């Protein structure tokens, strides 16, 4: 799926958005993408590029205080109908399970993007793709594929 991706250093916000757009071109329905990294590391910026590429509309912001945002997509070539953007910074696995987690991850027409996935690692399927975001300095970020 994302086998060619190892590590990238982005030099500004635009490059982080572009990386999200490029990553989105490799998705298929049923993907779970875990974005690990500290505050300001670029997770939401990456996600904005990802969402734009797949046709998500509206305010593409982190669901920090609402936990989960659903983006219903119009017809696209990716066979994806919904993207769920989940921020688990303030919740635990039980909270996510109560939101219908098993149904969400079981539907091949969904893509799930999780920020702070380490908080719910015990319920994330092994097939998930994990990316680590590291803030190098004010502008640069290191984004790398990590094994679970």
N, C-alpha and C positions, 0 to 999 in steps of 0.2 A: 504494500500500500504506500508507505512513505519511506521505503527502504533506501532511497538515495540521499535522504536528509541525514546529516551527521551533526554539523555545527555551523552556525552563521553568526557573524558579528554585524549588527546594524549600526550605522553611524548617526542616524537621526530618526525622528518619528516617521517620516515618509518611508524610510526603508523598512521599518518594523511593520507598517501597514502593508507595504508591498510583499513582505514575507508572508503575511497572513493571506493575502490574495493568491500567492503562488501555492501555498499549502492547500487552500480550498480547491484548487484545480485537481487535486488527487483524491478527493473524498468520494465515498459512495454511501448509500444509506446504511444506517446501523453503526457508523463510526462513533467512537467515544474518544474525545481528545482532552487530555488532562494537562493543564497549564500550571506548573509549579514555579514559584518565585516570590520574592518579597514585594512590598508596596513600591510602586513606581518602576517595576522591572520591565513593563511593556506587555503584560498579559492582555489587558483590555485593548490596547492599541492594536496588537496582533489580531485580536478577535474582531475588531471593527473592519479591518481589511478582509478577513475571512467572511464575515457576514455580508459585506457589500458585494463580494464576488458571487455569492450564491443568491443574491437578489433580496436580502432582508431590507425592510424599510422601517422608517421611524427613527426614534432616538436610539442609537447603538451605544448604550452606556452599560457599565457594569451593574449587575443586579445586587450589589452589596447589601442593601437594606430590604429588598424584596425577595431575596434568595434566588428566584428563578424568573427568567423572561422567556417567553415563547415567541418565536418568529415563524409565522406561517408564510410559506413561500409560494409564489405563483409557479406555474409550470416551468420546469428547468430541465436541463439535460443530465442532471446529477441523480435523478430518481429520489429526490429528497423533498418531503412536504413540510417538515418542521425542523427548526433548530431550537434546542433548549440551551440557554446560557445560564449556568448555575454558579453561584458564588457561595462557597461553604465556609467562608471565614468565620461566621458567627453561629454556625449550626453544627450538629453532629449527625452521624449516620442515620439514627432513628428518625430525625426530622426529614431527611431526604426520602427515606423509605415511605413515610407518611404522605409524600407528595406524588406517589404512584411510580416510584423509581423502577420497579420491575417491569411495568408496562412500557415506560419510556425507553428503557434500554433494549427491550425485546422487539420493538417495532423497527423494521428495516427501512422505514421511510423517515426516521428521525436521525438527526445528528445531535450529539450531546457534547457541549463544551463545558468543562469544569475548571473554575479557578479555585485555588487552594485545595486540590484533590487529596493531599496527604491527610486532611481531616476526616475523609470518608473512605480511605484506601481499602478498608475491609469489605466494602460493598461494590467496588469497581471491578468489573470483569477483567480477566487477564488479557483479553484482546485489545484493551484500551491502548492508545498511543500517548506516551508521556513526553512532554517538552519542559525543559528547565529554562527559566528566564533569569538572567543574572545582570544586574546593573553594574557596568564597568566604571562609568563616570557619568557626568550630567547628560550626555547625549548617546553614548554607546551602550549597547546591550549584547550579551552573548546568549544566543538561543541554541540549545542543544537537545538532541534526542537522548533520553535516558531509559535505561531498562528498569523495569519495576523491581 
